[in-house]
Amino acid sequence: MDVYRDFPLSKILYYKIGGKASFVLKVQNKEDLLDALGFIQKNKVKKILPIGLGSNLLVSDEPFKGAVLWFSREELKGKNSTLKLHSGNIIETFASVLLDDLIQFSFAHNLIGLEWAGGLPSTVGGAIRGNAGAFGSEIKDSVYEVEVLDLSNENYLIKTFSNDDLQFSYRNSLLKKNKNLIAVSGFFKLKKANKEDVEMAKQVYFSYIEHRKKYNPLEYPSCGSVFQNITEKEKTEAILAKWPDVEDLVSKKWHGKVAMGYIINRLGFSGMRIGGAEVSQKHANYILNKNKARFNDVLSIIDKIKAKFSQTFGFPPELELEIVK
Ligand SMILES: Cc1cc2nc3c(=O)[nH]c(=O)nc-3n(C[C@H](O)[C@H](O)[C@H](O)COP(=O)(O)OP(=O)(O)OC[C@H]3O[C@@H](n4cnc5c(N)ncnc54)[C@H](O)[C@@H]3O)c2cc1C
């Protein structure tokens, strides 16, 4: 396990925003994780922040006085200790494995079911915690079990949680509700497939990558969607009461949800810039780090959108990205 002291998080977080952390503990497999926990105990570190790619994180520019557990992709040197196949269709992955590496591994073993995540930047741990999803599918559909570390237990117990135990819902899970719980390993139950079905799954996977290139602003660092799309019935109705003309879009284009990108654009925020941060004109639910954006640049835009949204519809929008102050 590598230890970095006073390390600028902007160097490793997807958004390229974030202050220095007292310790960054680079964790690439279970052995590293045990070493990291030993380090935390020995140095009596109180504050712990797990991160993966940081593709859903906006972190303050102020120093983070604690240890960042950086679940980082294992450099593959011929062996791969972090991805294993069990009983024909269950894949075990360490939390730092990239979702994309898991997908490639599944295809190589004639297993399908994760192709919807083509182009979704995530580690396995981050995806489980936030129940990552796209194009009508979610990670919960394939999660069989997860090994979870409980930081509140002084012996650092690791327990196995079933899919039901994890209480998945839209972009949510038990791990998100309880910050002491860290995903250590995920077990994914996938579908056995013949060569033709694997080929078809690969086509779907590539088509989603193309879709993202076409419709998402991938040219600058971002955190993906800043706000959650609206899924609750009463909230959708409140929006339709104000903007009845979007009813068709909700039912025909957005699968019953209200797309926040559309709302933010219609509220007039596309292209709005504060400091180095800018609301994307390609997809208004993205706030881009256009030029050395600071934490407060992004936060100010978020606050402005929140205020205008609440004033218009009578309830606040929910954040999809996570803020660490
Ligand atoms: C261009 C772009 C497109 C995106 N598209 C989508 C999309 O289509 N669908 C979607 O759902 N998301 C999307 N996202 C958001 C992001 O990719 C997901 O939220 C992703 O799952 C985050 O994974 P991560 O490993 O980067 O987690 P991080 O951003 O590093 O962390 C996210 C949260 O999980 C916690 N965490 C990280 N690892 C662990 C762990 N092992 N155990 C417990 N907690 C942990 C962190 O503390 C943090 O609170 C997109 C982001 C970008 C930049």
The ligand as an SDF file (V2000), in Angstrom:
LIG
                    3D

 53 58  0  0  0  0  0  0  0  0999 V2000
  -18.9870   11.9000  -17.7140 C   0  0  0  0  0  0  0  0  0  0  0  0
  -19.7270   11.2380  -16.5910 C   0  0  0  0  0  0  0  0  0  0  0  0
  -20.8610   10.4780  -16.8610 C   0  0  0  0  0  0  0  0  0  0  0  0
  -21.5640    9.8480  -15.8260 C   0  0  0  0  0  0  0  0  0  0  0  0
  -22.6700    9.1020  -16.1200 N   0  0  0  0  0  0  0  0  0  0  0  0
  -23.3260    8.4750  -15.1260 C   0  0  0  0  0  0  0  0  0  0  0  0
  -24.4470    7.6430  -15.4110 C   0  0  0  0  0  0  0  0  0  0  0  0
  -24.8590    7.4720  -16.5500 O   0  0  0  0  0  0  0  0  0  0  0  0
  -25.0720    7.0230  -14.3750 N   0  0  0  0  0  0  0  0  0  0  0  0
  -24.6360    7.1540  -13.0810 C   0  0  0  0  0  0  0  0  0  0  0  0
  -25.2290    6.5310  -12.1750 O   0  0  0  0  0  0  0  0  0  0  0  0
  -23.5800    7.9460  -12.7750 N   0  0  0  0  0  0  0  0  0  0  0  0
  -22.9160    8.5970  -13.7580 C   0  0  0  0  0  0  0  0  0  0  0  0
  -21.8450    9.3950  -13.4480 N   0  0  0  0  0  0  0  0  0  0  0  0
  -21.4420    9.5870  -12.0530 C   0  0  0  0  0  0  0  0  0  0  0  0
  -20.3690    8.5710  -11.6020 C   0  0  0  0  0  0  0  0  0  0  0  0
  -19.7450    7.9860  -12.7060 O   0  0  0  0  0  0  0  0  0  0  0  0
  -20.9830    7.4640  -10.7400 C   0  0  0  0  0  0  0  0  0  0  0  0
  -21.6090    8.0120   -9.6190 O   0  0  0  0  0  0  0  0  0  0  0  0
  -19.9210    6.4590  -10.2870 C   0  0  0  0  0  0  0  0  0  0  0  0
  -20.5570    5.2950   -9.8030 O   0  0  0  0  0  0  0  0  0  0  0  0
  -18.9690    7.0070   -9.2190 C   0  0  0  0  0  0  0  0  0  0  0  0
  -17.9570    6.0420   -9.0340 O   0  0  0  0  0  0  0  0  0  0  0  0
  -16.5490    6.4180   -8.4410 P   0  0  0  0  0  0  0  0  0  0  0  0
  -15.7830    5.1650   -8.2980 O   0  0  0  0  0  0  0  0  0  0  0  0
  -15.9050    7.4920   -9.2430 O   0  0  0  0  0  0  0  0  0  0  0  0
  -16.9550    6.9720   -7.0290 O   0  0  0  0  0  0  0  0  0  0  0  0
  -16.4450    8.3450   -6.3480 P   0  0  0  0  0  0  0  0  0  0  0  0
  -16.9210    9.4980   -7.1380 O   0  0  0  0  0  0  0  0  0  0  0  0
  -14.9940    8.2570   -6.0670 O   0  0  0  0  0  0  0  0  0  0  0  0
  -17.2540    8.2810   -4.9840 O   0  0  0  0  0  0  0  0  0  0  0  0
  -18.6370    8.4570   -4.9750 C   0  0  0  0  0  0  0  0  0  0  0  0
  -19.1520    8.2300   -3.5480 C   0  0  0  0  0  0  0  0  0  0  0  0
  -18.9450    6.8740   -3.1830 O   0  0  0  0  0  0  0  0  0  0  0  0
  -18.0860    6.7880   -2.0580 C   0  0  0  0  0  0  0  0  0  0  0  0
  -17.2470    5.6030   -2.2910 N   0  0  0  0  0  0  0  0  0  0  0  0
  -16.3010    5.4130   -3.2410 C   0  0  0  0  0  0  0  0  0  0  0  0
  -15.7980    4.1680   -3.1580 N   0  0  0  0  0  0  0  0  0  0  0  0
  -16.4500    3.5670   -2.1430 C   0  0  0  0  0  0  0  0  0  0  0  0
  -16.3840    2.2780   -1.5350 C   0  0  0  0  0  0  0  0  0  0  0  0
  -15.5430    1.3260   -1.9670 N   0  0  0  0  0  0  0  0  0  0  0  0
  -17.2240    1.9980   -0.4980 N   0  0  0  0  0  0  0  0  0  0  0  0
  -18.0820    2.9360   -0.0370 C   0  0  0  0  0  0  0  0  0  0  0  0
  -18.1780    4.1730   -0.5490 N   0  0  0  0  0  0  0  0  0  0  0  0
  -17.3800    4.4720   -1.5890 C   0  0  0  0  0  0  0  0  0  0  0  0
  -17.3370    8.1100   -1.9850 C   0  0  0  0  0  0  0  0  0  0  0  0
  -16.9750    8.4500   -0.6540 O   0  0  0  0  0  0  0  0  0  0  0  0
  -18.3920    9.0590   -2.5220 C   0  0  0  0  0  0  0  0  0  0  0  0
  -19.2720    9.4200   -1.4980 O   0  0  0  0  0  0  0  0  0  0  0  0
  -21.1270   10.0170  -14.4810 C   0  0  0  0  0  0  0  0  0  0  0  0
  -19.9780   10.7860  -14.2080 C   0  0  0  0  0  0  0  0  0  0  0  0
  -19.2840   11.3770  -15.2500 C   0  0  0  0  0  0  0  0  0  0  0  0
  -18.0610   12.1850  -14.9150 C   0  0  0  0  0  0  0  0  0  0  0  0
  1  2  1  0
  2  3  1  0
  2 52  2  0
  3  4  2  0
  4  5  1  0
  4 50  1  0
  5  6  2  0
  6  7  1  0
  6 13  1  0
  7  8  2  0
  7  9  1  0
  9 10  1  0
 10 11  2  0
 10 12  1  0
 12 13  2  0
 13 14  1  0
 14 15  1  0
 14 50  1  0
 15 16  1  0
 16 17  1  0
 16 18  1  0
 18 19  1  0
 18 20  1  0
 20 21  1  0
 20 22  1  0
 22 23  1  0
 23 24  1  0
 24 25  2  0
 24 26  1  0
 24 27  1  0
 27 28  1  0
 28 29  2  0
 28 30  1  0
 28 31  1  0
 31 32  1  0
 32 33  1  0
 33 34  1  0
 33 48  1  0
 34 35  1  0
 35 36  1  0
 35 46  1  0
 36 37  1  0
 36 45  1  0
 37 38  2  0
 38 39  1  0
 39 40  1  0
 39 45  2  0
 40 41  1  0
 40 42  2  0
 42 43  1  0
 43 44  2  0
 44 45  1  0
 46 47  1  0
 46 48  1  0
 48 49  1  0
 50 51  2  0
 51 52  1  0
 52 53  1  0
M  END
$$$$
